[in-house]
Amino acid sequence: MSTALPVDWKPWRSATPLGNQRPTKTDLADSLHSGLGREDVLPFPTDEQCADTLRILIVGINPSPWTAAVNAPFARPGNRFWRSLATAGITPHTVDASRGLSNDDERMLAELGLGITNLVTKPTARADELTADELRAGGSHLVERVAVLQPRVVAILGITAFRTAFSMPHASLGPQSTETFAGWPPNTQLWAMPNPSGLNAHESIQTLAEKWTAVWDASSTP
């Protein structure tokens, strides 16, 4: 799947406020206490405009201070998200989001049909600082958005957060049933994926890449 972008398409997201620099300790502290997250990475500014353009909607738990500071997903250098996508052959190179996303990488992601959002917008230093109520509210809101976006696959990164957000305490990694999710599109698959944070000792770049390959293959047909 390659999204056919209009000839006049341009990245719409705000540029990093740090001017292509890595955040300092002060920048990280400011982003953490601001309560502001980051903009979604989607082909167009609204969910309605993005309907039927996404092969995979990737859902992180919530922004880290680094991600919030540079307005780019999975930006902290120790996060293995971008390296695992490249190792799986999904992206043609490893994206360096540590200083923000480049316009070329935003176009590449849009053309691949990859969108990125979060369950919760509030930044925290660790995902386990979020409350169960915050995760459940994020899960409910995500279901509403998916009904509009209609991606082929939704991949949620972080099995512990997934279990809480969707009240599925015994869920394991891989494809999930959506029969109990009111309003979930019947042609949209739901997958639970590992958290790519460097703190997750259960996974390596190679095992993450293998799981991404399975998701990519699953998303190849409507």
Buried (B, 14 or more C-beta within 10 A) or exposed (E): BEBEBEEEBEBBBEBBEBEEBBBEEEBBEBBBEEEBBBBBBBBBEEBEEBBEBBBBBBBBBBBBBBBBBBBBBBBBEEBBBBBBBBBBEBBEEEBBBBBBBBEEBBBBBBBBBBBBBBBBBBBBEEBEEBEEEBBBBBBEBBBEBBBBBBBBBBBBBBBBBBBBBBEBEEBEBEEBEBEEBEEBBEEBBBBBBBBBBEEBEEBEBEEBBBBBBBBBEBBEEE
